Amino acid sequence: MMLNNVDFETYFKHYPDANGYFGKYGGSYLTPELQNAMNEIRDAYFTICKSRKFIAELRRIRKEFQGRPTPISHLERLSDSIGNGVQLYAKREDLNHTGAHKLNHCMGEALLAKYMGKKKVIAETGAGQHGVALATAAAYFGLECDIYMGAVDIKKQAPNVARMKILGANVIEVTHGLQTLKEAVDAAFDAYFREHETAIYCIGSVLGPHPFPLMVRDFQSVVGIEAREQFVGMTGELPDAVVACVGGGSNAMGIFSGFLNDPVDIYGIEPLGRGTTLGDHAASLKYGTEGIMHGFNSIMLKDENGEPAPVYSVASGLDYPSSGPEHAFLQDVGRVKYDVINDEETIDAFFKLSRMEGIIPAIESAHAVAYGIKLAEKMGKGSILINLSGRGDKDMDYVIENFGIR
C-alpha cells in the first residue's frame, strides 16, 4: 500500500529513521547527560533485538508466563443487538497475564534491563496497568521497582495500587500539579536523571525520546501479528475495520502494526471526556498542535502559554496531553483516522459489553468498544475488530461510585 509517498510494504524498515523520527515527529530532546543514558538504552536494544537468544527467551516468556497468544472473541450478542449484520470481534488483551497489553513491553524492557546490568526499573503509571505489569516483570527478574503515580489516579485505581505493592513495587505518590499521568511522567523522569547509572526508565507507551516509541511498538506488535493471523483463520478474510483506544497509544500501535499494509480502515479513539473545552478532554490528536514535551516532538494540547494543558478523562490511562509521535505521523499521512468518544458513551459501552458478552472491559478499552458500536451502526455491513486492551476489575468500584449500576 502506498499513501502520500509512504510505502507501507516497507514501512517498518524506514520509520522511525536513524534519529527516531516519524516524518517530523519523534526524535530525542534531552539534556546531554540524559541523552547519553538514552543512547546506552538505544545501543543495547539494537544489539539484543537481533539476538536469537533474546528473541527465544521473550517468546518463551510470552507463551509460558504471559499466556500468549490471546484469543479473538466474536461478540455475537452485541453484534446482533445492532441488527444490521455488521459483526464485532475483540482481540482479548484483557486475558494477557496482569489483565492488559502492558506486560507485552514490560517483560521486554525488564529483560533489556537485565542485559544492561541494571538493578532497578523506574516507571510512571496512570490507570495502574503499566505499573502492575512492570512490577510483575521486576518480580519475575528479581529487580527493584519504583512506580510514580499521581495522587488522583491512586484514589481512582486502588486495586492496582494494592497489586503493585503486593508484587513488591515501591509506589510513589505524586502530589504536584494536577496529580495525574503527566505529573507522574515528570517525576519518573526526574528520578531516572538521578539514578540512570543503576536503573532503567521503562516508558509505558509509544512515546518519550527515541528509542522508546520504536521499542515499545516492536514489543507490542505481537498483538497485531497474532490478530491478523487469527482473524483470517476465523473468518477467511481481513476485518473491514480495526479500532483501538489512544492515550499515549501503545495498545493501538500494537494492533495497528499488523494491518498497516492491508486494505483495512484503521481508527484510533481518543477521550473527549466531558466536552470540547480545554481541560475537559484529552484528545490531543483531535485538538492539539505540534509541540515538545517529555523529550519528544508530537501533537499536544497547550494552554495559553504554550505549555502542556490540563487534561481530563474518565480513563486514568488516557489522560495525557500528547500522543505517541507515530500516531501523529499516521494521522498526517492519512493512514489512520483519529476520532473521539465521550465519557457517557464510554460508560454505556462498559455496561453493554459486560451485560451482553460477559466481558468487563477497562474504561480505556470501553472507548474503543463505544466507537466500534457507533461505526457498526453506520457501516451497515462488514466486520470490525476491536482491541480490548485491558479488563475492568480496576475500574468497577470507581464506575459504581460515580455512575451507579445501569
C-alpha positions in Angstrom: 0.0 0.0 0.0 1.3 3.4 -1.0 -0.2 6.5 0.6 1.1 10.1 0.5 4.5 8.8 -0.6 4.7 6.3 2.3 5.2 2.7 1.2 3.6 0.6 3.9 5.1 -2.6 2.5 8.5 -1.4 3.7 7.2 0.9 6.4 8.9 -0.7 9.4 12.3 -0.5 7.7 12.1 3.3 7.3 10.0 4.5 10.3 11.4 5.8 12.5 14.6 6.9 10.8 18.0 6.6 12.5 17.3 9.6 14.7 14.0 8.4 15.8 11.7 10.5 13.6 8.4 9.6 12.0 8.4 12.4 9.5 8.8 15.5 11.7 7.6 13.8 14.9 9.6 11.9 17.4 13.4 12.5 18.0 15.0 13.0 21.4 15.1 16.3 23.2 17.1 15.7 26.4 20.0 17.2 28.4 23.4 15.8 27.4 23.6 13.6 30.5 20.2 12.0 29.9 20.9 11.7 26.2 24.0 9.7 27.0 21.8 7.4 29.2 19.2 7.1 26.4 22.0 6.3 23.9 23.0 3.4 26.2 19.5 2.0 26.1 19.3 2.5 22.3 22.6 0.7 21.6 21.7 -2.1 24.0 18.2 -2.6 22.4 19.6 -2.5 18.8 22.1 -5.2 19.9 19.7 -7.6 21.6 16.7 -7.2 19.3 18.7 -9.1 16.7 19.8 -11.7 19.2 18.5 -15.2 18.7 18.9 -15.8 22.5 16.9 -12.7 23.4 14.1 -13.4 20.9 13.8 -17.0 22.0 13.7 -16.0 25.7 11.0 -13.4 25.0 8.9 -15.9 23.0 9.2 -18.5 25.9 8.1 -15.9 28.4 5.1 -14.9 26.3 4.0 -18.5 25.9 4.8 -19.9 29.3 4.3 -16.9 31.6 2.0 -14.4 29.9 -0.3 -16.9 28.3 0.0 -15.8 24.7 -1.4 -15.9 22.2 -4.5 -14.2 23.5 -7.7 -15.1 21.6 -10.1 -13.2 19.4 -13.7 -13.4 20.6 -16.7 -13.0 18.3 -19.1 -10.5 20.1 -22.1 -12.2 18.7 -24.8 -10.9 21.1 -23.5 -7.4 20.9 -23.4 -7.6 17.1 -27.0 -9.0 17.0 -28.2 -6.1 19.1 -27.1 -3.6 16.4 -29.2 -5.7 14.0 -27.7 -4.7 10.6 -25.4 -7.7 10.0 -22.1 -6.0 11.0 -20.1 -8.4 13.1 -17.9 -7.2 16.0 -14.9 -9.0 17.2 -12.5 -8.4 20.1 -8.8 -9.1 20.5 -8.7 -10.2 24.1 -5.6 -8.5 25.7 -7.7 -8.5 28.9 -6.7 -12.2 29.0 -3.0 -11.4 28.9 -1.4 -12.0 32.3 -1.9 -9.0 34.6 -5.1 -8.1 32.6 -3.8 -5.8 29.9 -1.5 -5.4 27.0 1.1 -3.6 29.0 3.1 -6.8 30.0 4.0 -7.2 26.3 6.5 -4.4 26.5 7.3 -4.6 30.3 8.7 -8.1 30.0 10.9 -6.9 27.1 12.0 -3.8 28.9 12.9 -5.7 32.1 14.8 -8.3 30.0 16.7 -5.4 28.5 17.5 -4.1 32.0 18.9 -7.4 33.0 21.1 -7.5 29.8 22.4 -4.0 30.7 23.2 -5.0 34.3 20.7 -2.5 35.8 19.4 -3.2 39.3 16.1 -1.2 39.2 13.3 -0.3 36.9 11.5 3.1 37.1 8.2 4.0 35.5 5.1 6.1 35.6 1.6 4.8 35.6 -1.9 6.3 35.1 -4.5 3.6 35.2 -2.0 1.4 37.0 -1.9 -1.3 34.3 1.6 -0.3 33.3 2.7 -0.2 36.9 1.3 -3.6 37.7 2.9 -5.1 34.5 6.3 -3.6 35.3 6.0 -4.7 39.0 5.3 -8.2 37.7 8.3 -8.1 35.4 10.5 -6.8 38.1 9.4 -9.6 40.4 10.0 -12.2 37.7 13.5 -10.9 37.0 14.5 -10.0 40.6 14.7 -6.2 40.0 13.8 -3.3 42.3 10.9 -1.3 41.1 9.8 2.3 41.7 6.4 3.3 40.2 5.4 7.0 40.2 1.6 7.6 40.2 -0.5 10.8 40.5 -2.5 11.2 43.8 -5.7 11.5 41.8 -5.1 8.2 40.0 -4.0 6.4 43.2 -7.5 7.1 44.6 -9.3 6.0 41.4 -7.2 2.9 40.9 -6.9 1.4 44.4 -7.0 -2.2 43.3 -4.0 -1.7 41.0 -2.1 0.2 43.7 -2.6 -2.8 46.0 -1.4 -5.2 43.3 1.8 -3.2 42.7 2.6 -3.2 46.5 1.9 -7.0 46.8 4.3 -7.6 43.9 7.0 -5.7 45.8 7.0 -2.3 44.0 7.5 1.0 45.7 4.5 3.1 44.7 5.5 6.8 45.0 2.6 9.3 45.2 2.9 12.4 43.0 1.2 15.4 44.6 2.2 18.4 42.4 0.2 19.9 39.5 -3.0 18.0 38.5 -1.6 14.9 40.2 -2.3 12.7 37.2 -0.3 10.9 34.4 1.7 13.9 33.1 3.0 14.7 36.6 3.8 11.0 37.1 5.9 11.1 34.0 7.6 14.3 35.2 8.5 12.7 38.5 9.7 9.5 36.9 12.0 11.4 34.5 13.5 13.3 37.5 14.1 10.1 39.3 15.8 8.5 36.3 18.0 11.5 35.9 19.3 10.9 39.4 19.6 7.1 39.1 20.3 6.3 35.5 23.7 4.6 36.2 22.0 1.8 38.1 18.4 2.0 36.8 16.5 2.0 33.5 13.3 4.0 32.8 10.7 1.8 31.3 8.3 4.2 29.5 4.7 2.9 29.4 3.7 3.7 25.9 4.9 4.6 22.4 6.1 8.0 23.5 9.1 9.6 25.0 12.5 10.1 23.4 14.0 7.7 20.9 14.3 4.7 21.1 11.1 4.2 23.2 8.4 4.8 20.5 10.2 2.2 18.3 11.0 -0.2 21.1 7.5 -0.3 22.7 5.9 -0.6 19.2 8.2 -3.6 18.5 7.3 -5.3 21.7 3.6 -4.6 21.2 3.5 -5.7 17.6 2.8 -9.2 18.8 -0.8 -8.1 19.2 -1.2 -7.2 15.6 0.7 -10.2 14.3 -1.5 -12.6 16.3 -4.7 -10.7 15.5 -4.2 -10.7 11.7 -3.5 -14.4 11.6 -6.3 -15.3 14.0 -8.9 -13.2 12.2 -8.1 -14.6 8.8 -8.2 -18.1 10.4 -11.6 -17.5 11.9 -13.3 -15.8 9.0 -11.2 -16.4 5.9 -10.7 -12.7 5.3 -9.4 -9.5 6.9 -11.6 -7.3 9.0 -13.1 -4.2 7.3 -12.0 -2.0 10.2 -9.7 -2.1 13.3 -10.4 0.1 16.3 -8.3 0.8 19.4 -8.2 3.5 22.1 -5.4 6.0 22.1 -3.8 7.8 25.0 -0.1 7.5 24.6 -1.0 4.8 22.1 0.8 1.5 22.9 -2.1 -0.9 22.5 -3.2 0.9 19.3 0.2 0.7 17.7 0.4 -2.9 18.7 -2.7 -3.9 16.8 -2.4 -1.3 14.0 1.1 -2.7 13.1 -0.4 -5.9 11.9 -2.7 -4.2 9.4 -1.0 -1.0 8.1 -0.2 -2.6 4.7 -3.7 -4.1 4.3 -6.9 -2.7 2.7 -8.4 -2.2 6.2 -9.8 1.0 7.7 -8.0 1.8 11.0 -9.4 4.0 13.8 -7.7 5.4 16.9 -10.1 6.7 19.5 -9.2 9.5 21.9 -11.1 10.5 25.1 -13.5 13.5 24.6 -14.3 13.4 28.3 -16.9 16.0 29.3 -16.7 18.0 26.1 -14.5 20.1 23.8 -13.5 22.8 26.3 -9.8 22.7 27.0 -9.4 20.9 30.3 -12.5 18.7 29.8 -10.9 16.2 27.5 -7.5 14.6 26.5 -8.0 14.4 22.7 -4.6 15.7 21.7 -4.6 14.5 18.1 -8.0 16.0 17.5 -7.5 19.4 19.1 -3.8 19.8 19.7 -0.8 21.3 17.8 2.8 20.4 17.3 4.9 20.6 20.5 7.7 19.1 22.5 7.3 17.5 25.9 8.9 14.7 27.8 11.8 14.5 25.3 9.8 14.0 22.0 8.0 16.1 19.4 4.4 15.2 18.7 0.9 16.7 18.8 0.0 18.1 22.2 -2.7 20.1 24.0 -1.4 23.5 25.1 -2.5 26.2 27.4 -2.4 30.0 26.6 1.3 30.0 27.4 2.2 27.1 25.1 2.7 24.7 28.0 1.1 21.3 28.3 -2.6 21.9 29.1 -4.7 20.4 31.8 -6.4 17.3 30.6 -9.3 15.1 31.8 -10.6 11.6 31.0 -12.8 9.2 32.9 -10.0 6.7 32.0 -6.8 7.3 34.0 -4.7 5.6 31.3 -5.8 8.1 28.7 -5.4 11.5 30.5 -2.2 12.6 28.8 -1.8 15.9 26.9 0.1 14.4 24.0 0.2 11.2 21.9 2.9 9.0 20.5 4.8 10.5 17.6 4.0 7.6 15.3 0.3 8.3 15.8 0.8 12.0 14.8 2.6 10.8 11.7 -0.1 8.2 10.7 -2.7 10.9 11.1 -0.8 13.3 8.9 -0.3 10.8 6.1 -3.9 9.7 6.3 -3.4 6.1 7.1 -5.2 6.1 10.4 -8.4 8.1 11.3 -8.4 9.5 14.8 -11.8 10.3 16.4 -13.3 10.8 19.8 -15.7 9.2 22.3 -17.0 11.0 25.4 -17.4 9.7 29.0 -21.1 8.9 28.7 -20.7 6.8 25.5 -17.8 5.1 27.2 -19.7 4.1 30.3 -22.7 2.9 28.2 -20.3 0.6 26.3 -18.7 -0.6 29.5 -22.1 -1.9 30.7 -23.2 -3.2 27.2 -20.1 -5.4 26.8 -20.4 -6.6 30.4 -24.1 -7.5 30.1 -24.2 -8.9 26.6 -20.9 -10.7 26.4 -19.8 -11.4 30.0 -16.6 -9.3 29.5 -16.0 -6.3 31.9 -13.6 -4.0 29.9 -11.2 -1.5 31.2 -12.6 2.1 30.9 -9.8 2.8 28.4 -10.9 -0.1 26.2 -14.5 0.8 26.6 -13.7 3.9 24.5 -12.8 1.6 21.6 -15.9 -0.6 22.2 -18.2 2.5 22.1 -16.7 3.6 18.8 -16.9 0.1 17.4 -20.6 0.1 18.1 -21.1 3.6 16.5 -19.1 2.5 13.5 -21.1 -0.7 13.1 -24.3 1.3 13.1 -23.0 3.4 10.2 -21.4 0.7 8.2 -24.4 -1.5 7.5 -22.3 -4.5 6.6 -18.8 -6.0 7.2 -16.7 -6.7 10.3 -14.9 -4.7 12.9 -12.0 -5.9 15.1 -11.7 -4.0 18.4 -8.6 -4.2 20.5 -9.8 -4.9 24.1 -6.7 -3.6 25.7 -7.5 -4.5 29.3 -10.0 -5.8 31.8 -12.1 -3.7 34.1 -11.5 -5.1 37.5 -9.6 -2.0 38.4 -12.5 0.3 37.4 -15.5 -1.4 39.0 -15.6 0.5 42.3 -15.0 3.8 40.5 -17.7 3.2 38.0 -20.3 2.1 40.6 -19.4 5.1 42.9 -19.6 7.7 40.1 -22.2 6.2 37.6 -24.1 3.6 39.5 -25.3 0.3 38.1 -27.1 0.7 34.8 
